[in-house]
Amino acid sequence: MAIVKSKLLKQLSKNYPNFLKKDLEKFTDIILNEIKRSLRRGERVELRNFGVFYSKIQKARISRNPKTNEKVNTPEKKTIHFKMSKDLFKILNNEKK
């Protein structure tokens, strides 16, 4: 099951009833937008005990359309990668810290 922003906000408002929902939404928007901006600038985003987001540049290349076997120019583009922390890995695999 994937988590969507609305479910995240619902969980945050349940865990922190003293905060207004609109304030929690603004807070999550600020965090997510900062992560996007940092990745766009080519910076790493490290969230301790969770993982690291970073972008890489995929070089331009000539690829092939598998349906028609025609050669296609694929331009250079940025891709986002995620590396989980050791703590998150242990939690996911039910290992003790």
C-alpha positions, 0 to 999 in steps of 0.5 A, spaced: 500 500 500 502 506 498 502 512 502 499 518 499 499 526 502 492 526 504 493 519 508 500 522 511 496 529 513 491 525 516 496 521 520 500 527 522 493 530 525 492 524 529 499 524 532 499 532 533 492 534 535 495 541 537 497 543 530 492 545 525 491 541 519 492 547 514 499 548 518 501 541 518 499 541 510 503 547 509 509 544 513 509 538 509 509 542 502 515 546 505 519 540 506 517 536 499 518 543 495 525 544 499 527 537 497 525 538 490 529 544 489 535 541 492 534 535 487 533 540 481 540 544 483 543 537 483 544 537 491 544 531 495 538 530 500 540 526 507 534 524 512 538 521 518 536 514 519 531 514 513 536 515 507 539 519 501 536 522 495 540 524 490 540 526 482 544 523 477 545 525 469 544 520 464 548 521 458 544 522 451 544 516 447 541 513 441 536 508 443 532 503 439 524 503 439 523 495 440 516 495 436 519 498 430 527 497 431 528 504 429 533 508 432 531 514 437 536 520 440 534 520 447 537 527 450 541 528 456 536 527 463 536 527 470 534 521 474 533 521 482 536 515 486 534 513 493 539 510 498 536 507 504 539 508 511 542 502 515 537 503 520 531 503 515 534 497 512 534 493 519 527 495 520 524 493 513 528 486 514 526 485 521 533 485 524 535 488 531 539 494 531 
